[in-house]
């Protein structure tokens, strides 16, 4: 059995059931990214979900179609061969997936863009810890800030390597992500995203120096206004010490 682009297949049925329990699946459309050999798929179908699966490996996609041929014939399972980092994703009110480690961030932000009602995701434990790291502490980073700006994040439970094949070298964690509007008004979402990226590219510098030496990554005229208008307390802080309100405050300077 092989891993396709770092995918590790969940084999423990108890863990699969726990993941689906976290999603509170009812008779609704569910997006599953990377069904693999169907460990989550079988649980979703058993709860009455209509599953829209996106699988990058055409061989695995055909295996899933054969295994659940009755569900395909009944219209309860739809399988698309595609790269979930770039292909169109079905619009569903719920996402339940075991994400490939190397593209977890790309897929996560794609999901936020299509705004599902909830996403229950299994990711590498280290990645999950970054997702839930409290903003304003040394553990937070760009992922923590961007995700928590647009969603609530709850860590559900950890999964040991032995529950997968091939066996990974790291633990995994199941998280529940619920999109919501930003807690603080943001005038320009693109500027906000650029600002957070620039600040955490130089996280050991002060906000003043991050912005001063941003080069062409931020509009020069705007950065001049930021340096003039921001309170000294914010300018002298490091990015990891800022809270969500501070990021919104900076980004909203006209």
C-alpha positions as CSV (number, residue, x, y, z in Angstrom):
1,X,0.0,0.0,0.0
2,X,1.4,3.4,-1.0
3,X,1.0,6.9,0.2
4,X,0.1,9.3,-2.6
5,X,1.8,12.7,-2.1
6,X,2.3,12.1,1.7
7,X,-1.2,10.8,2.3
8,X,-1.5,8.3,5.1
9,X,-4.6,6.2,5.1
10,X,-6.7,6.0,8.2
11,X,-7.3,2.3,9.1
12,X,-8.8,2.4,12.6
13,X,-12.6,2.3,12.3
14,X,-13.1,3.5,15.9
15,X,-11.1,6.7,15.1
16,X,-13.1,7.2,11.9
17,X,-16.3,7.0,13.8
18,X,-15.1,9.5,16.4
19,X,-14.1,12.0,13.7
20,X,-17.6,11.8,12.1
21,X,-19.2,12.1,15.6
22,X,-17.3,15.4,16.0
23,X,-19.0,16.7,12.8
24,X,-22.6,15.8,13.9
25,X,-23.4,14.5,10.5
26,X,-27.0,14.4,9.4
27,X,-28.6,14.0,6.0
28,X,-26.7,16.7,4.3
29,X,-24.0,17.2,1.7
30,X,-20.5,16.6,3.0
31,X,-17.2,17.4,1.2
32,X,-14.5,14.8,1.8
33,X,-11.1,15.7,0.5
34,X,-8.8,12.7,0.0
35,X,-11.1,9.8,0.8
36,X,-8.2,7.3,0.2
37,X,-9.7,3.9,0.7
38,X,-12.9,5.1,2.3
39,X,-12.4,4.9,6.1
40,X,-14.3,8.1,6.7
41,X,-16.5,7.6,3.6
42,X,-18.1,4.5,5.0
43,X,-18.9,6.3,8.3
44,X,-20.4,9.3,6.5
45,X,-22.6,7.2,4.3
46,X,-23.8,5.2,7.3
47,X,-25.0,8.5,8.9
48,X,-27.1,9.4,5.9
49,X,-24.7,12.0,4.4
50,X,-24.5,12.7,0.7
51,X,-20.7,12.6,0.1
52,X,-18.9,14.7,-2.4
53,X,-15.4,13.2,-2.5
54,X,-12.4,14.8,-4.2
55,X,-9.4,12.4,-4.7
56,X,-6.2,13.3,-6.5
57,X,-5.2,9.7,-7.2
58,X,-7.4,8.2,-10.1
59,X,-6.6,4.7,-8.9
60,X,-7.9,5.4,-5.4
61,X,-10.9,7.2,-6.8
62,X,-11.8,4.1,-8.8
63,X,-11.3,1.9,-5.7
64,X,-13.7,4.1,-3.7
65,X,-16.3,4.0,-6.6
66,X,-16.1,0.2,-6.7
67,X,-16.3,-0.2,-2.9
68,X,-19.3,2.0,-2.6
69,X,-20.9,1.3,-6.0
70,X,-24.4,1.1,-4.4
71,X,-24.1,4.6,-2.9
72,X,-22.8,5.9,-6.3
73,X,-25.8,4.4,-8.1
74,X,-28.2,5.9,-5.5
75,X,-26.6,9.3,-5.8
76,X,-25.3,9.3,-2.2
77,X,-21.7,9.4,-3.3
78,X,-20.1,11.6,-5.9
79,X,-16.3,11.1,-6.6
80,X,-14.3,13.7,-8.4
81,X,-10.7,13.2,-9.5
82,X,-8.8,16.4,-8.9
83,X,-6.2,18.3,-6.8
84,X,-8.1,19.9,-3.9
85,X,-5.5,22.7,-3.8
86,X,-6.7,24.1,-7.1
87,X,-9.7,22.3,-8.6
88,X,-13.3,23.5,-8.1
89,X,-14.6,22.3,-4.8
90,X,-18.3,21.2,-4.4
91,X,-20.3,23.6,-2.2
92,X,-21.3,21.8,1.0
93,X,-22.4,22.8,4.4
94,X,-19.9,20.4,6.1
95,X,-16.4,19.3,5.4
96,X,-15.0,16.1,6.9
97,X,-11.5,15.1,5.8
98,X,-8.1,13.6,6.6
99,X,-5.9,16.2,4.9
100,X,-2.5,15.4,3.4
101,X,0.1,17.0,5.7
102,X,2.0,19.0,3.1
103,X,-1.0,20.9,1.7
104,X,-3.1,21.3,4.8
105,X,-2.5,25.0,4.9
106,X,-3.4,25.5,1.2
107,X,-6.6,23.5,1.5
108,X,-7.6,25.1,4.8
109,X,-7.6,28.6,3.4
110,X,-9.4,27.4,0.3
111,X,-12.1,26.0,2.6
112,X,-12.4,29.3,4.4
113,X,-12.9,31.0,1.1
114,X,-15.9,28.8,0.2
115,X,-17.2,29.3,3.7
116,X,-18.6,25.9,4.7
117,X,-20.8,25.8,7.8
118,X,-18.2,23.6,9.6
119,X,-15.0,21.6,8.8
120,X,-13.8,18.7,10.9
121,X,-10.2,18.0,9.7
122,X,-7.5,15.6,10.7
123,X,-4.1,17.3,10.3
124,X,-0.5,16.8,11.7
125,X,-0.5,17.5,15.4
126,X,2.2,20.2,15.1
127,X,0.0,22.0,12.5
128,X,-3.0,21.7,14.8
129,X,-1.1,23.3,17.6
130,X,-0.3,26.3,15.4
131,X,-4.0,26.5,14.4
132,X,-5.2,26.8,18.0
133,X,-2.2,28.8,19.4
134,X,-3.5,31.8,21.3
135,X,-3.0,35.1,19.4
136,X,-0.7,37.4,21.3
137,X,1.5,34.6,22.6
138,X,5.0,33.4,21.4
139,X,3.4,30.2,20.0
140,X,1.1,32.1,17.5
141,X,2.0,32.8,13.9
142,X,0.6,33.7,10.6
143,X,-1.7,30.6,10.5
144,X,-3.0,31.3,14.0
145,X,-3.9,34.9,13.2
146,X,-5.4,34.3,9.8
147,X,-7.5,31.3,10.9
148,X,-8.7,32.8,14.1
149,X,-9.6,36.0,12.4
150,X,-12.2,34.2,10.3
151,X,-13.1,31.1,12.3
152,X,-13.4,29.5,15.6
153,X,-11.1,26.5,16.1
154,X,-11.5,23.7,18.6
155,X,-9.0,20.8,19.1
156,X,-11.0,17.6,19.4
157,X,-8.6,14.7,20.0
158,X,-5.2,13.3,19.0
159,X,-4.6,10.2,16.8
160,X,-1.5,7.9,17.2
161,X,0.6,6.9,14.1
162,X,-0.5,3.3,14.5
163,X,-4.0,4.1,13.3
164,X,-2.7,4.8,9.7
165,X,-1.0,2.9,6.9
166,X,1.7,3.7,5.9
167,X,2.5,4.6,9.5
168,X,3.6,8.2,9.7
169,X,6.4,9.4,12.0
170,X,4.1,12.0,13.8
171,X,0.8,12.1,15.6
172,X,-2.3,13.6,14.1
173,X,-5.0,15.8,15.6
174,X,-8.7,16.2,14.7
175,X,-9.8,19.9,14.8
176,X,-13.2,21.5,14.3
177,X,-13.2,24.8,12.4
178,X,-16.3,27.0,12.3
179,X,-16.1,30.0,10.0
180,X,-17.5,33.3,11.4
181,X,-17.2,37.0,10.6
182,X,-14.1,38.8,12.0
183,X,-14.5,40.0,15.5
184,X,-13.2,43.4,14.5
185,X,-14.1,45.3,11.3
186,X,-11.6,44.9,8.5
187,X,-11.8,47.4,5.6
188,X,-9.6,45.6,3.1
189,X,-9.2,41.8,3.5
190,X,-6.4,41.6,1.0
191,X,-4.4,44.3,2.8
192,X,-5.0,42.5,6.1
193,X,-3.7,39.2,4.7
194,X,-0.6,41.0,3.3
195,X,0.1,42.7,6.5
196,X,-0.1,39.5,8.6
197,X,2.2,37.8,6.1
198,X,4.8,40.6,6.2
199,X,4.8,40.9,10.0
200,X,5.3,37.2,10.6
201,X,8.0,37.0,7.9
202,X,10.1,39.1,10.3
203,X,8.5,38.1,13.6
204,X,11.6,38.9,15.7
205,X,11.6,42.5,14.6
206,X,9.3,45.2,16.0
207,X,6.2,46.1,14.1
208,X,7.9,49.4,13.2
209,X,10.9,47.7,11.6
210,X,8.7,45.0,9.9
211,X,6.7,47.8,8.2
212,X,9.7,50.0,7.5
213,X,11.6,47.3,5.7
214,X,8.7,45.7,4.0
215,X,10.0,46.9,0.6
216,X,7.5,46.4,-2.2
217,X,5.4,43.9,-0.2
218,X,3.2,46.7,1.1
219,X,2.2,50.0,-0.5
220,X,4.9,52.6,0.4
221,X,2.5,55.5,0.8
222,X,0.3,53.4,3.1
223,X,3.3,52.2,5.3
224,X,4.3,55.8,5.8
225,X,0.9,56.6,7.2
226,X,1.0,53.6,9.4
227,X,4.4,54.6,10.9
228,X,3.0,58.1,11.5
229,X,-0.4,57.1,12.9
230,X,0.1,54.0,15.0
231,X,0.5,54.3,18.8
232,X,4.2,53.8,19.9
233,X,3.0,50.8,22.0
234,X,2.0,49.0,18.9
235,X,5.0,50.1,16.8
236,X,7.4,48.8,19.4
237,X,5.7,45.4,19.9
238,X,6.7,42.3,18.1
239,X,4.1,40.6,15.8
240,X,3.7,37.7,18.2
241,X,2.6,40.1,21.0
242,X,-0.2,41.6,19.0
243,X,-3.9,40.6,19.4
244,X,-6.5,40.4,16.7
245,X,-7.7,43.9,17.4
246,X,-4.2,45.3,16.8
247,X,-3.9,43.6,13.4
248,X,-7.3,45.1,12.4
249,X,-6.2,48.5,13.8
250,X,-3.1,48.6,11.6
251,X,-4.8,47.3,8.5
252,X,-7.6,49.8,8.8
253,X,-5.4,52.9,8.7
254,X,-6.5,54.6,5.5
